[in-house]
Amino acid sequence: MSGDEAVVLDAAGLRKAFGDLVAVDGVDVRIAPGETYGLLGPNGAGKTTTISMIAGLLAPDAGHVTVDGLELTTRSVRAKVGIGLVPQDLAIYPDLTARENLAFFGKLYGLSRRELAGRISEVLRVIGLTDRADDLTREFSGGMKRRLNIGLGLLHRPKLLILDEPTVGVDPQSRNAILESVEELATAGMAVLYTTHYMEEAERLCDRVGIIDEGQIKAEGTRRELVALVGEGDRISLKASGDLEAAAATARHLDGVQSASARTDGAGAGIDVVARDARSLLPALLVSMHEVGTEVSGVEVTEPDLESVFLHLTGKALRD
């Protein structure tokens, strides 16, 4: 992100120690409107401590936070109005319905009765609970409770939504519903800070990712920028027949191809290509194969993922 681009969140130099344990050490996070920023790291990496400081729940030992241009401290009221915080712990009342939970928290936010009615309907739609709005939440599944938890953070239309591991312990259906809701919010222009230790969530949702470990941001950027740090290209495996050596030589002359080699192992015969951007290259590659008389019967594309980046930067697997 360029330095002069408008931002909703600007957190700089955040540091927090608990005795001799330095939980967060010089973390910077900037998020623009409509951007989803992922903090990707294992449990204990400093994600929750970081967002606690960003949300104004925990005073940093050093550094500062501004939200929508307002300086944030633990005592800031105006700046906190711009934040919707969805913690790991559920904040819902089991003896109230989903609608009643939303109404209760909406009143705490100071929403008028007329505005609140409309917002409740909209939030229920976004989190996919319209048909369960009048059921007691103690009857909800774990995933439904987490979706309602997200809804509580959305009621007052925050500029910045903070989601701390929102899919932990939920079933696959609810997990997908949560991810779809987050995608919709970002599309609508909300800035989202999303912490996770699930690599596939970061790859699906996040415009930029900060890889955090031992309280420090080890690297930050788009998925492709981070993968470039590893030095690995995308891999294309073509199942093919014909003059495979000639086909591989032709592929090596295409712009973006780093290497190409023939496989001659019987039923698995074909061509292996390593390239900078496989999906952009693929049409030209297939045309070139046709031009040299190579018949392609199967294509498989493998792109390096954030798991390999994390291993490269930290020397350990993400789930360690």
N, C-alpha and C positions, 0 to 999 in steps of 0.2 A: 504494500500500500504506500503510495506517495505521501510525503510529509505534508503537502498542502491539501490533501483530500479531506472532505468533511467527515468527521467521526462522531459516533454516538458515545463510544467508550474510549477513553485514553487513560490507561494505567501504565505508570512508568516507575521502574526501579523498586518494585515491591519486594520487601524483605520481612521475614518473620521468623523469630527463633523462640523456642520453648526450652529454656535452660540452655544446655549445651547443644541441643538439636536444632539445626537450622532447617526449618521446614520449607521455606521459600527464600530464594537467594537471587535477587535482582531480576525479577520477572517483569517484562513489558508486554502489554496486550492492547492493540488498537482495533476497533471494529467499526465499520461504516454502516450506514443505513442499508437494510436489505441483505446484509452479509451474515453468513453463519460461520463462526470461528470455532474450531474444535481444539480443546486441550486434550491431547491424546497421551496417555501414560498409564502405567500399572498402578494398582492400589498402593498408597503410601508415597506417591511421587510428588505430592504437593498440590494436587488439583483442588481439593476441597478448601484447603487453607487459602489458596489464591482467590477463589471466588468468594470466600467469606470476607476477605479484605475489599474486593471489588464491590460487594453488596453493602458494605458499611457495617457489617456485623462484627468485624475484628479489626482493631487498629493496627496498621503496619508499623514495624520498627523504623522503616525508611520507605521512601517513595510516596507517590500521590496518585489519586484517582479523580477523574472528572467524568461525569455522565451528562451528555447533552449540554456540554459547556459549563456545568455547575460543579464546583469543587465538592468532593464527597468526604465526609468523616463519619465516625460512628454516631455523631449527633446531628448530622445533616438531615433535615426533613424534606426540603424542596428537591434536593438531588435524588433522594430515595424514591420520590413519587415516580420518577422515570424508570424505575427498576421493577421487573417482575421476577421474583426468585422462586424457583421450584427446587426445594431441597430433596435429598435422598429420603429423608423421613417424611411420612405422610402427615399432612396437616388438615385432614378432614375429620368431621364428626360422624361416627358410625350410626348414631341414632337420628340423623337428619337425612333427608333425601338429597339427591344430587342438586336439584333446584334450590333446596333450602340452604345447603352448604354455600352455593354460589351467592345466594341472596344475603346471607350473613356476612360473607367476606366483602361483598359489594358495598354494604352499608359501612363497614370499617374503612373502606377506601373513600367514603364520602360521596358515592354516586347517588344521584337523585332517583326517585322511584321510577319515573318515566324512562330515564336512561338505563337504569339497571335492568328493567324488563327486556329491553332490546338486547343488551349485552349478554344476558343469560342465554337467550335463544341463540345468539350468534356463537357464543363460546361452546354451548352444547353441540352445535353443528360441527365446529372445528374439531372437537375432541371425540366426535362420533358417539355421543351418549344421549341424543335427543329422545330415543325410544325408551330410555331408562331414567329419564329425568325425575320421575316421581317415585322411584324405588328407593328404599332405605339403603344407604351405602354399605351397611354391614353385610348386605346380601351380595355385594359386588365381588367379582374376582379380583385378584391382585393387580392384573393389568388394567382393569376398569378403574380401580382406585387410583392408580398412577396417572391415568388419563385425566381424571377429575382433578388430581393434584396440579396438573399442568394448567387446567382450566382456571383454577383459583389465581394463578399468576398472570392470567391474560385479561382479567375482567376490566382493569383500569387502563387498558391500551398502553402498556409501558413502551418506552422507546427501546429499552434493552431487556430481553428475556434471558435469564440465566437458568440453565438446566443442568443439574448435577446428577450424572449417571441415571437418567430417567427410565431406562429400560432394564435395570438390574432386577432379576428375579421374576420377569414377566414372561408369559407364554408367547410363542411366535406370532400369533394373530394380533395380540395387543401391542407387541413390539412394533409390528409393521404399521399399525394404526398410529402409534406415537410418532414414528418417523415421517409418515405422510403428513401429520399435523404440523410438524416442525418445518417441513418443506413448504407447506402452504403459508406459514407465518413469514418466512423469509421472502417468499414471492410477493407478499403484501407490503414489504418494506421494513419489517421489524429487524433490528439487530439482535442476533442470537449468539450467546456464549454457551457452548455445549461441551461438557466434560464427559469423557468416556474412556474405557480401556478396551472397547471393541473396535478393532481396526476397520471392520466392514461398515460400521456406522459412520465413522469419520470420512471414509471414502465416499459414501453415498450422500452425506448431508453437507459437508463443509466446503466452503469456498477456499478457505485457508486453514491450515492446521499448525498448531504449535506442539512439537514433541517435547514433553516435559518429563524429566527424570531427576531424582534427588534434588528437587526444588529449583531446578534451572531449566530454561528453555534451551534445548540442545540444537534445535533448528526450527525454522518457520517458513511457510510458503504454501503454494498450491500443491496439489498432489504431484503434478508433473515436476515442479521445481524440486520437491523433496526427493523424488525418485532419482532425479539427475545427480543428486549428491552421492548416490551409491555407484554411479557409473555404469549401471546396467541398462540395456536397451530392451525394448519389447521383443518378444519372440513369436515368430510366425512359423508354424509347422504345416507344410503342404503335403498331403498325400497325393502322389502323382506318378505318372508313367511316361516313358519316352527317353530322350537323351538327357538324363538328369544332370550330368556334369556340365553340359552346354547351357542348360537352363539355369543352373547355379551361377555360372559365369555371367550370364545375361543379367540376373538379379543383382549381382555385385556392382553393376554400372548404374543402377537406379539411385537417384538422389535420396539420401536418408538411410540407405542400407549400410550397416556397419560390417556385416559378414554374411556369407551365404555358402552353404555346403550341401552336397548331395548325400542322401541315404539310399543304400542299395540293399537293404535287408529284407528282400522278398516282399511279403504282404505289407510290410511297413515302409516300403520304399517311398521316397519323396525328397523334399528340399527343406532345410532348416535355415531360416533367415533371422538375423538380429538387426533391428532397425530403431531409429529414434522415435517414430510415431507410426505404429503398425496400422492403426485404423485409417489414417490418411494415405498411407502407402499402398494399402491392399488393392484398390482398383487398378493402379498402374502395374502392380506386380502380377496380377492375374492376366492383364492384357499382354504383358511381356511373355508370360508363359504360353499363352495361346499363339503368339507370333512365332515362337521357336518350335511349335508343334508338340508342346508338353500338355498332356491331358491331366487336369487337376480334378480329383474326385473328393477331396476333403480339405478343410481349412480349420486350423485351431490357432487362436491368438492368446498369448499369455503376457500380461503386463506385470512388471514388478509392483509390489504392493507396499503399503506403509509398514507392514510387519518387517520386511527386509530392510527398510530404512531405519527402523528403530533398532534392529539388531546391529546394523552397521554403525550407528551413532553411539550406542550404549554398551555394546558387547553382550547383550542379553536379550532374550525373547520378551515380547510385550507382556505376556501373561506370567512371567517369573515373579 
